[in-house]
Amino acid sequence: MSNSKIFQPSDRTVGLKQSGIRSASQRCQQISGINLGQGVCDIPIMPVIKEAAAASINNDKSLYSACEGIYPLREKIAEKMLAFNNLKVDPATQVMVSHGATGAYVSAVNTLFNPGDEVILFEPFYGYHKDLLELFGCTIKTVPINMTDFSFSMDDVRAAISNKTKAIVVCTPNNPTGKIFSREELLAIGEVAIDNDLYILTDEMYEYITYPGYEHVSLASLSDDLFARTITISGFSKTYNMTGWRLGYAVGPAAIIEKMALVQDLIYVCPSTPLQYASLAAYTLADDYYTAMRDEYLKKRDLTVQVLEKLGFNVTCPQGAYYIMANFANLPFADDETATNFLLEKAKVATVTGRSFFQNPVDGKQFLRICYALDESKVSQALTQLEIAMSDI
Ligand SMILES: Cc1ncc(COP(=O)(O)O)c(C=O)c1O
């Protein structure tokens, strides 16, 4: 008789599938293609940070840290929040270092919501924002972003609110569209949140990647009332090319951060201690590090937009971050799966299906998400491969 137990997934994981982003990456790896799917930059981490990592391991900074993170790093984060985000926070009570920005989001969701609560996302959305809320039992309501000019309607925001609504999630600079929410838009969202007593979660992972004409604004910095209901999330992954280090942070009102740290203690115990110490070195980088990073992404954005438009894609130029939602309505692809399969097989370039970013797959069927984060030579090679593959369609 077999001892094997038939696996019956829990109710909350039964509908869980591999994300479109991960499957694109896996298939890309299998054929040794170029990955313009996943949002990873493969440019090396700055030597000063790598040396700090080696030193912190060699110096045995190896034990569990406080669940909210080491104090010196919380202090540096608070200094950065003041200088860059115009947000004054107390490092002792209003800052939590987390297991990536994702860990901060998981802790916030567990702290603020009950199963059955509704949360508003702008659509297209970053899939993890939706999937983690749903895993936790929340219901998603969406507000469409107009993909030709990145506008949205405040009437749609108000219409999405019910008596079960608990929060609005704002991701700026935005993954997957490249939209940057303006100060006026954030103020309008904030006003509705205050009127309806909602929390706001802002995901500001791409805050340093902004293009000329656009500024990054932290919603929580706009008033004390907004700070009191907002959790601001960011992290080290994208700014310092250390996605695998798993370090992020959240800032917000002390009572919420305190509870989030207790949740983090249960789920993660603490963020990686040696890497927290190493990350202090990120704060020794001078302004020209950030300027050079922006200039590099600007070059890659302009090149990618130019080639995609030449190939017949309709593109709304990203204002920040490093993604393009390219519309292929004028090209002979039946849908987003056909298009991604074609580009992977014929051009050996991975992209992500539009449906990965919409609640109703049909809404994404004319889109691909293309990420231009990789080193410039790889982005340029991938674009050449796309041009060759699409030359006879
Ligand atoms: C909007 C957004 N937030 C969070 C993350 C993940 O951040 P972390 O690596 O710090 O968990 C990503 C990664 O792609 C992202 O695009």
The ligand as an ORCA input file, in Angstrom:
! r2SCAN-3c Opt
* xyz 0 1
  C       6.468     47.868     -8.060
  C       7.347     46.854     -7.420
  N       7.338     46.721     -6.090
  C       8.095     45.806     -5.473
  C       8.930     44.967     -6.196
  C       9.743     43.952     -5.473
  O      10.645     44.589     -4.630
  P      11.604     43.758     -3.667
  O      12.622     43.094     -4.519
  O      12.239     44.806     -2.786
  O      10.759     42.813     -2.915
  C       8.970     45.057     -7.586
  C       9.799     44.135     -8.375
  O       9.684     44.009     -9.567
  C       8.156     46.028     -8.214
  O       8.143     46.162     -9.526
*
